[in-house]
Amino acid sequence: MPHLFIRGVTVEQVKTISKPLVQELADLCACGTDNFTLEVVQSTFVFDEREVPGYPFIEVKWFERGQEIRDEFANIITKQVQSLEIPEVEVAFSTFRESDYYLNGKSFAEE
């Protein structure tokens, strides 16, 4: 946790930024790099009866860390994706409450 779902960016592109992206995010969140999951979602985008390239969209699922961390987290993702010569990227956050998240049947709220 956090888990990044990445759309509109190829697996090869994500591979090239994966190490610096995760390192920067881990430094920001003061946690290990092994806490992060990057999932490239293979989607087919359709417009006007034809397949079109996907728009870069990254959804972050995580435990809330506050507005300042969220803003910097989004800036790091944006900077790394734009380094791939992708001019625009959208980032959205979905927040889990510890009481709603379980590991091996045990709620994170119990820890």
C-alpha atoms as an extended CHARMM CRD file, in Angstrom:
* protein
*
       111  EXT
         1         1  MET       CA              0.0000000000        0.0000000000        0.0000000000  PROA      1               0.0000000000
         2         2  PRO       CA             -0.1500000000        2.4400000000       -1.8240000000  PROA      2               0.0000000000
         3         3  HSD       CA             -1.3540000000        0.7220000000       -4.9730000000  PROA      3               0.0000000000
         4         4  LEU       CA             -1.1140000000        2.6090000000       -8.2820000000  PROA      4               0.0000000000
         5         5  PHE       CA             -3.4010000000        1.5200000000      -11.1250000000  PROA      5               0.0000000000
         6         6  ILE       CA             -1.9500000000        2.9170000000      -14.3410000000  PROA      6               0.0000000000
         7         7  ARG       CA             -3.9210000000        3.3240000000      -17.5720000000  PROA      7               0.0000000000
         8         8  GLY       CA             -2.9180000000        4.8500000000      -20.8830000000  PROA      8               0.0000000000
         9         9  VAL       CA              0.8030000000        4.2050000000      -20.3130000000  PROA      9               0.0000000000
        10        10  THR       CA              2.5250000000        1.1090000000      -21.7000000000  PROA      10              0.0000000000
        11        11  VAL       CA              4.1620000000       -1.5590000000      -19.5640000000  PROA      11              0.0000000000
        12        12  GLU       CA              7.5250000000       -0.7050000000      -21.1130000000  PROA      12              0.0000000000
        13        13  GLN       CA              7.1110000000        2.9740000000      -20.2630000000  PROA      13              0.0000000000
        14        14  VAL       CA              6.1790000000        2.1610000000      -16.6670000000  PROA      14              0.0000000000
        15        15  LYS       CA              9.1970000000       -0.1210000000      -16.3660000000  PROA      15              0.0000000000
        16        16  THR       CA             11.5230000000        2.7590000000      -17.2620000000  PROA      16              0.0000000000
        17        17  ILE       CA             10.1820000000        5.0060000000      -14.5010000000  PROA      17              0.0000000000
        18        18  SER       CA              9.2620000000        2.3620000000      -11.9160000000  PROA      18              0.0000000000
        19        19  LYS       CA             12.4390000000        2.4930000000       -9.8390000000  PROA      19              0.0000000000
        20        20  PRO       CA             12.8100000000        6.2870000000       -9.4910000000  PROA      20              0.0000000000
        21        21  LEU       CA              9.0410000000        6.7280000000       -9.1250000000  PROA      21              0.0000000000
        22        22  VAL       CA              8.7350000000        4.2460000000       -6.2690000000  PROA      22              0.0000000000
        23        23  GLN       CA             11.8970000000        5.5260000000       -4.5800000000  PROA      23              0.0000000000
        24        24  GLU       CA             10.6340000000        9.1160000000       -4.5800000000  PROA      24              0.0000000000
        25        25  LEU       CA              7.2160000000        8.0670000000       -3.3160000000  PROA      25              0.0000000000
        26        26  ALA       CA              8.7440000000        5.8870000000       -0.5810000000  PROA      26              0.0000000000
        27        27  ASP       CA             10.9800000000        8.7630000000        0.5260000000  PROA      27              0.0000000000
        28        28  LEU       CA              7.9580000000       11.0600000000        0.6710000000  PROA      28              0.0000000000
        29        29  CYS       CA              5.8690000000        8.5750000000        2.6550000000  PROA      29              0.0000000000
        30        30  ALA       CA              8.7940000000        7.5180000000        4.8840000000  PROA      30              0.0000000000
        31        31  CYS       CA              8.2710000000        3.8380000000        4.1140000000  PROA      31              0.0000000000
        32        32  GLY       CA              9.9890000000        1.0510000000        2.2210000000  PROA      32              0.0000000000
        33        33  THR       CA              9.7890000000        0.6540000000       -1.5320000000  PROA      33              0.0000000000
        34        34  ASP       CA              8.2700000000       -2.7930000000       -1.0080000000  PROA      34              0.0000000000
        35        35  ASN       CA              5.0730000000       -1.1170000000        0.2290000000  PROA      35              0.0000000000
        36        36  PHE       CA              4.1920000000        0.0040000000       -3.3200000000  PROA      36              0.0000000000
        37        37  THR       CA              2.4090000000       -1.8380000000       -6.1020000000  PROA      37              0.0000000000
        38        38  LEU       CA              2.3560000000       -0.5860000000       -9.6900000000  PROA      38              0.0000000000
        39        39  GLU       CA             -0.3100000000       -2.2400000000      -11.8220000000  PROA      39              0.0000000000
        40        40  VAL       CA             -0.5310000000       -1.4170000000      -15.5080000000  PROA      40              0.0000000000
        41        41  VAL       CA             -4.1530000000       -1.9260000000      -16.4920000000  PROA      41              0.0000000000
        42        42  GLN       CA             -4.5630000000       -3.1250000000      -20.0580000000  PROA      42              0.0000000000
        43        43  SER       CA             -7.6290000000       -1.3420000000      -21.4000000000  PROA      43              0.0000000000
        44        44  THR       CA             -9.1000000000       -0.7710000000      -24.8210000000  PROA      44              0.0000000000
        45        45  PHE       CA            -10.2810000000        2.7860000000      -25.3650000000  PROA      45              0.0000000000
        46        46  VAL       CA            -13.0060000000        3.4460000000      -27.9200000000  PROA      46              0.0000000000
        47        47  PHE       CA            -14.2360000000        6.6930000000      -29.4160000000  PROA      47              0.0000000000
        48        48  ASP       CA            -16.3390000000        7.3220000000      -32.5020000000  PROA      48              0.0000000000
        49        49  GLU       CA            -16.5430000000        3.6230000000      -33.4420000000  PROA      49              0.0000000000
        50        50  ARG       CA            -12.7830000000        3.0440000000      -33.3780000000  PROA      50              0.0000000000
        51        51  GLU       CA            -10.0010000000        2.1760000000      -30.9710000000  PROA      51              0.0000000000
        52        52  VAL       CA             -8.0090000000        5.1730000000      -29.8000000000  PROA      52              0.0000000000
        53        53  PRO       CA             -4.9310000000        5.6160000000      -27.6100000000  PROA      53              0.0000000000
        54        54  GLY       CA             -5.6870000000        5.7370000000      -23.9120000000  PROA      54              0.0000000000
        55        55  TYR       CA             -5.4110000000        8.8850000000      -21.8570000000  PROA      55              0.0000000000
        56        56  PRO       CA             -2.8330000000        8.6220000000      -19.0570000000  PROA      56              0.0000000000
        57        57  PHE       CA             -4.7620000000        8.1470000000      -15.8190000000  PROA      57              0.0000000000
        58        58  ILE       CA             -3.2740000000        6.9320000000      -12.5400000000  PROA      58              0.0000000000
        59        59  GLU       CA             -5.5430000000        5.9270000000       -9.6820000000  PROA      59              0.0000000000
        60        60  VAL       CA             -3.8820000000        5.7470000000       -6.2810000000  PROA      60              0.0000000000
        61        61  LYS       CA             -5.4760000000        3.5910000000       -3.5970000000  PROA      61              0.0000000000
        62        62  TRP       CA             -3.9770000000        4.2520000000       -0.1810000000  PROA      62              0.0000000000
        63        63  PHE       CA             -4.4000000000        5.2270000000        3.4530000000  PROA      63              0.0000000000
        64        64  GLU       CA             -4.8070000000        8.9860000000        3.8050000000  PROA      64              0.0000000000
        65        65  ARG       CA             -1.6150000000       10.8800000000        4.5630000000  PROA      65              0.0000000000
        66        66  GLY       CA             -2.8850000000       14.4660000000        4.4510000000  PROA      66              0.0000000000
        67        67  GLN       CA             -3.2350000000       17.1300000000        1.7710000000  PROA      67              0.0000000000
        68        68  GLU       CA              0.4380000000       18.1450000000        1.6860000000  PROA      68              0.0000000000
        69        69  ILE       CA              1.6470000000       14.5650000000        1.1250000000  PROA      69              0.0000000000
        70        70  ARG       CA             -1.1670000000       13.9230000000       -1.3780000000  PROA      70              0.0000000000
        71        71  ASP       CA             -0.2040000000       17.0180000000       -3.3880000000  PROA      71              0.0000000000
        72        72  GLU       CA              3.4700000000       16.0470000000       -3.4890000000  PROA      72              0.0000000000
        73        73  PHE       CA              2.5960000000       12.4060000000       -4.2800000000  PROA      73              0.0000000000
        74        74  ALA       CA              0.5680000000       13.5790000000       -7.2990000000  PROA      74              0.0000000000
        75        75  ASN       CA              3.3920000000       15.9240000000       -8.3550000000  PROA      75              0.0000000000
        76        76  ILE       CA              5.9450000000       13.0960000000       -8.2470000000  PROA      76              0.0000000000
        77        77  ILE       CA              3.7210000000       10.8380000000      -10.3710000000  PROA      77              0.0000000000
        78        78  THR       CA              3.0550000000       13.6580000000      -12.8320000000  PROA      78              0.0000000000
        79        79  LYS       CA              6.7480000000       14.5240000000      -13.1480000000  PROA      79              0.0000000000
        80        80  GLN       CA              7.7570000000       10.9010000000      -13.7290000000  PROA      80              0.0000000000
        81        81  VAL       CA              5.0350000000       10.2380000000      -16.3300000000  PROA      81              0.0000000000
        82        82  GLN       CA              5.7880000000       13.5040000000      -18.1210000000  PROA      82              0.0000000000
        83        83  SER       CA              9.4570000000       12.4530000000      -18.2950000000  PROA      83              0.0000000000
        84        84  LEU       CA              8.1850000000        9.8600000000      -20.8220000000  PROA      84              0.0000000000
        85        85  GLU       CA              7.2440000000       12.7750000000      -23.1090000000  PROA      85              0.0000000000
        86        86  ILE       CA              3.5960000000       12.3850000000      -22.1520000000  PROA      86              0.0000000000
        87        87  PRO       CA              2.3090000000       15.9640000000      -21.8470000000  PROA      87              0.0000000000
        88        88  GLU       CA             -0.7550000000       15.3900000000      -19.6280000000  PROA      88              0.0000000000
        89        89  VAL       CA             -1.6320000000       12.9260000000      -16.9090000000  PROA      89              0.0000000000
        90        90  GLU       CA             -4.4950000000       12.7110000000      -14.4420000000  PROA      90              0.0000000000
        91        91  VAL       CA             -4.0580000000       11.3710000000      -10.9130000000  PROA      91              0.0000000000
        92        92  ALA       CA             -6.9510000000       10.4620000000       -8.6180000000  PROA      92              0.0000000000
        93        93  PHE       CA             -6.8910000000        9.1540000000       -5.0630000000  PROA      93              0.0000000000
        94        94  SER       CA             -9.1720000000        6.5900000000       -3.4180000000  PROA      94              0.0000000000
        95        95  THR       CA             -8.6920000000        6.3830000000        0.3130000000  PROA      95              0.0000000000
        96        96  PHE       CA             -9.1110000000        3.3110000000        2.4780000000  PROA      96              0.0000000000
        97        97  ARG       CA             -9.9780000000        3.4920000000        6.1580000000  PROA      97              0.0000000000
        98        98  GLU       CA             -7.8230000000        1.1660000000        8.2400000000  PROA      98              0.0000000000
        99        99  SER       CA            -10.9840000000       -0.4710000000        9.6130000000  PROA      99              0.0000000000
       100       100  ASP       CA            -12.0240000000       -1.4240000000        6.0470000000  PROA      100             0.0000000000
       101       101  TYR       CA             -8.6830000000       -2.9660000000        5.0130000000  PROA      101             0.0000000000
       102       102  TYR       CA             -7.6340000000       -6.4910000000        6.0030000000  PROA      102             0.0000000000
       103       103  LEU       CA             -4.4550000000       -8.5100000000        5.7800000000  PROA      103             0.0000000000
       104       104  ASN       CA             -4.8710000000      -12.2430000000        6.3620000000  PROA      104             0.0000000000
       105       105  GLY       CA             -8.2740000000      -11.6350000000        7.9220000000  PROA      105             0.0000000000
       106       106  LYS       CA             -7.0550000000       -9.0200000000       10.3810000000  PROA      106             0.0000000000
       107       107  SER       CA             -8.1950000000       -5.4180000000       10.1380000000  PROA      107             0.0000000000
       108       108  PHE       CA             -5.4920000000       -2.7780000000        9.9610000000  PROA      108             0.0000000000
       109       109  ALA       CA             -7.4450000000       -0.8940000000       12.6520000000  PROA      109             0.0000000000
       110       110  GLU       CA             -6.4960000000       -3.6340000000       15.1280000000  PROA      110             0.0000000000
       111       111  GLU       CA             -2.7680000000       -3.0220000000       14.7660000000  PROA      111             0.0000000000
